[in-house]
């Protein structure tokens, strides 16, 4: 289809702006992708609202009774095998535990004093153990002045921190990923039992719910709250499972790095095969292969929160790559040097054909120092054609001469 004359006339100008238009479009696409990834990251970690309304929305029949707890996983130490938790008492549910006898769930509404015990046997040892945290309702009835600052009225009035041990990496554990050996797919759990005691009469306070989330960079926090009923017991037992696993962008980045390592390693292997089969390769590519060898450790160290060497990904994604590239470079460089030295000269020697037929003795490129006699004659219709005669009276024609079977590096004798 023929374009209109006006369009044909404008085409050179449009093509002149082509690189700029392509660059702008590429930047816009990358910006949109980055914004989508960032939005998904924030939504998965810090955008969900955690307050008493979340509990109340699910309590359609006002069956929830007791205190509502919030557990924020703010730090993890995979070496010391500990998880740091920031606890908050965000409210209460039920007429017996809220101000004004409200049957619903109330933000900052717990009306009774409380001591919270973690991993304590509720029948005997709780009164001999120091509580993990305590709550006094006077912080609600007579709050400090900072509570009247706009935007702070919904903040929990009682908070405390604890360090909990991670679930160990042992054969009898159902989930065996509690180790950096599985990086970046490692998963760490901690299990804690909860016991709330009313310090006025030492009675147990039911736990309506316990929410959990994580604010650790590179990690996603989750929680699973259980109320367990045992046969023959009226009171429920409460437990909370807190989990941390790597964020999806971290896993994706590590996988991309592994794929990149293998692509570079296989490229070096392909160059080595080419050199071994005596095919020509650019010297710059040889330099690039040695650069890849020294770049692999730096790429390994660039992984987010990279564990020490020895994780499972190092077997197939680092150790094998370094060994492969090392072997390839070891064989490629000597063969490249040998092949470069064996290449024929670019400029073939010029024979003087202005004189009568003459003979010139030249060295033949063979494993042994054999010499040949090269004859050239203008009378034979010489147009660059040359023949070579070996000591065994074998005639090597002109194409063989030009292909490097006979090299005229120096003239030993001339007649």
N, C-alpha and C positions, 0 to 999 in steps of 0.2 A: 504494500500500500504506500502510495506516494504522499509525503507530508505536504501541507500547504507551503507556499513560498515564504510566507512570513515566519512560519515555524522553522523552516530550513535556515533562514537567515539568522534566527535567534539561537540556533543550536550551538554554535561555537561559544557564545556568551554563557549559555546555560551550562555547558560542559566545563567552562572555566570555573564556575562556582560549585561543580560537582564534589570535589574533596571537602569543601566547607560544609555543604549540605549533609554529606555522609557522616562527617564528624559530629555535627549537631544531633543528628538522628541517633547515632550510637550513644552519645552522652545521655540523651533523653531515655533511651531504653535501659541503660545501666542504672540511671537514677531511679526509674520506676521499680526495677528489680530489687535494688538496695532498699528502697522504702518498704516494699512488700515484706522482705526478709526481716527488717527491723521491726515492723509492726507485728509480725507473727511472733518474734522473739519477746517483745514487751507484753503482748497479750497472753503468752504462755507463762509469764513469770510475775508480772507486777501490775496487771490491769484488773484482775478480778478483785472485787470488793469483798473484804472479809469483816463482817460485823454481825451483830445479833440478828439483823434482818434476814440473814441467810438461814439461820435456824428457825426463825419464826415463820418464814415462808413455807417451810415444810411441815410445820406443826398445825395441821388443819383442825385437829380435834383437841388441842390443848393438852396433849398427853405428855409433853416434855416437862420434866421436873428436875430442879437442881441447878448447879452452877454450869456456866459455859466457859470453856478454856480455849486459849489460842496458843499454838506453838509455832514459833518462827525459827527455822533452821538458818542461822546466820554465819556459821563457820563449820568447816570440816577439816580434820587433820588425818590424812590417810596414813601418815607415818606413825603417829601416836595412836591411831585407831580410835579417835574420839569425834563426837558430833556436838557442837555447842547449840543450845536451845534457849531462846528467849520466850518465857512464859508470860501470858497476860490473862487476867480475869476480866472478860469482856461483858459479863452480865449474868443474868439468872432467869429461870423460868419457873412459873408456879406461884400460887398465893403464899405458900409457906416460906418462900425464899426471896420474895421481892417486896419492895416498899409499896405500901398501899394494898397489899393482897391481890396483886394483878396476876391473873391466870396465864397471861401471855408471857412472851420473852421480852425482857427489858434490858436495854443497853445500860451498862454500869448500874444495875439495879439489885445486886446481891445485898440482902439485908442482914445476914448473919456473919459472924466472924468465922474465918476458915484457916486451916493449916493443911497444906498440900504435901503428901508424902509420895515418893516415887520408889517403885520396886521394893515395897515394904509389905510384909505379911499382915493383913488387916486384923487378924484375930488376937495377936499377942505382942508383936514387937513395935507397933507404930508409936506407942507412948514412950518408948525408950530411944527413939530415933529423932534426930534433928530434922524438922520439916524442910522441904526444898524451898517453900515460900509460904508467906502468911498474908492474910488479908484482914483489914479492919474496916467495918462499914462506916466509921466516922469520916473516912476519906470521901464518902458520898454525901453524908449529911452535913459535914462541915469541910468542904473542899478548900484546898489552898488557893491563893489569889490567882495563880497561873491558870487555874481551871476556868476562869471567867473570860479568858482571852478568846475572841472569836476564832473558831476553827479547832479549838482544843477541848470542847465540851464532850466530844464523843471518844476521846482517847481513854484507854484503860487506866484506872486509878491505881492498880497494883500490878507490878511487874517484877520478875526475878529471872536469873540466869542459872543454867545447869549445864554440866558437861556429861554426856552419856557415852558409854563405850559402844563401839560399833559391833555388829554381829560378826563373830570371828569367821575366818576362812578355814573351815574344817570339813572333813569328808561327810559327816553325818548331817550337814546343813542342806536343806532342800535347794536353796539357790546358792550356787558356788561362785557367783560373780563378785563377791565382796573382796576384791583384790585388784590392784592396778595392773596385774598380769593381763586382765581383760580390757585394758584401755584401748579405745575410748568407749567400750561397751560395758564398763564396770558399773556395778550397782551396789550401794551401801545402805544397810538397814540398821536401825536400832529399835529395840522393843522395850517399852516401859509400861509398868502397871501404875494406875492412878488411884489414890485414896485421899478423899477429902473429909476432914474431921471438923465438926462444929466445936470450937474451943469453949463454948458456954456450957455444954453438957456432955462433951465427948461422944456425941452421936455422929454417925456417918451422914454425909451430905451426898445425895445422888448427883451424878454428873450427867447433865442433859446432853452435852456433846463436847467434843474436843476437835477443833479444826487445826490443820497444819499446812504450812507452805514454806517455801525456801527463798532466801534472798542472797544466795551465794552465787557469785559470778561464775559462769561456765557450768552451773549445775541447775537442775530442776528438782524442787522439793515436793513431796507428796505425803499424805497422811491417811491412815486407815484406823478409825475408831471403832472399838468393839465393846459391847456390854454383854458380859457372859453370866449366865444363870446356872448355878450348880445345884444338883439335887439336894434337897434338905436344907437349903439356905434361902432366906428371904432377901437378903441384900445382894445386889448385883456386883460383880467384879468388873473392873474397867481396865482396858489396855489400849495403848496407842502405838501404832507402827509408823515410824518416820523413815522415809526413803529419799535418797539422792541419787540421781543418775545424770550423765552428761547431757547438756542441751543438744538439740538436733543440729544447730549450726556447727558445734564443735565436732560432732561425729562426721558431718558432711565434709568439713574442712580436712579432717585427718584422712578420710577415704580419698579425697581429691589428691592429697599429697602422696599417698601410696600409689595411686594410678600414675601420677606424674613421675615418680621414681622408676616405675617399671617401664614407662614409655622412653625415658632417657636411657635406661639400661639396655633395653632392646635395640635402641638406635645405635648405641656403641657396639653391640653385638653384630648388628648388620654391617657396620663399617668394617669391623674386623674380618668378617667373612669376605667382603669385597676385596680387602687388601690381600688376604690369604690366597684368593683366586687370581692374583696378579692384575686386578683391575685398577685403573687410575682413580685416585681420591685426592681431593683438595687438601692441602696442608693445613688450612684453617680448621677443617673438621677434625683433624688429628689433635690440634690444640684444644678444641672443644671437648673431646673425649676425656682428656686429662683434667679439664676444668670440672666436668661432671663428677669425676672421682672425688675431688676435694669438696664439691658442693653438697654431696649426699649427707655428710654429718651435720652440716648447717641446716639443711632442710629438715632433718630429723629433730633437731633442737628447736625448730620454729613451731612445732606442734603445740597447741594450747595446753598449758599445764602438763607438759610432757613428763612422764615418769622416767626413772632411771632406765638405762639399757637393760633389756632382759624381758620386756613384755612380749606377749604373743605376736604382736604386729611386727616386732623386730626380726622375727625368724623369716617371714615371707616378704616383709616390706622394707627391710633395711640391711640385714646381714647378707641375704642372698644377693641384693643389688650391689653392695660393696664388693663382694667376692667376684661377681660376674664382671663388673667394670674393671676391677684390678687385673683379672686374668686377661681380659680383652686388650687392655692397654699394654700389658706385658708382652703380648704376642704381636700387637699391631705396630708398635713403634719400630722394632727391629726389621720386620718385613717391609715396612714402608721405606725405611732407609735403604735397604738392599735393593728394592725395586727402583727407587729413585736413582741410585748409582748405575743401574743397568740399562737405563733408558738411552736410546740413541741420541747423538748430537742433533740439535735442531737444524743447523746448517751443514749440508753435505759438502765435502771438499770439491773444489773445482779443478778439473783436469785441463791442462793446456792442450788443445787440439789444433793449434795453429801450425804445429810442426808435423813432420811425417810421423807415421805410426810409432808409438813408443810403448814401453812397459814400465810399470811402477809396482814395487813390492810393498804390500801393506799387511798389517797384522789382522788376522781373522779372530773374531770374538768367539772363542771356544774355550773349554776348560784347559786345553793344552796350548802352548804358544806356537800354533801352526801359522805359517805365512802363505799368502796367496799372491799370484801375479795378476794384476788388473790390466787389461788391454783395452785401449780405446782407439778408434780409427775414424777419422772424419770421412775417409773415402768409403767406408761401409755405411754411409748414410747416418752418421752419428747425430742424434737429436736428444742427447742426454742419456742414451742407452749405454750401459757398461756391462761387460762380462767379466767374471772372475774365475780363475783356474786354480784349483788347490794343488797341493803337492802330489795328490793322488790322481791328478789329471781330471778331476771333476769340474764341470763347468757350472758356475752359479750365475744365473742370468741377472739382468738388470733389476727386476722387482725384488729379488732377494737382497740385492745390494741396498736398495732404498728402505727395505723393511728392517734393516739393522743386523742382518746376518753377517755382513762384512762392514766393518767400521774403518773409515779412513782417518784415523786420528793423527797419524804422522807418517811421513814418507821416509822409509828407511833407505831406499836407494832409487835412483832414477836413471833411465837411459834415454 
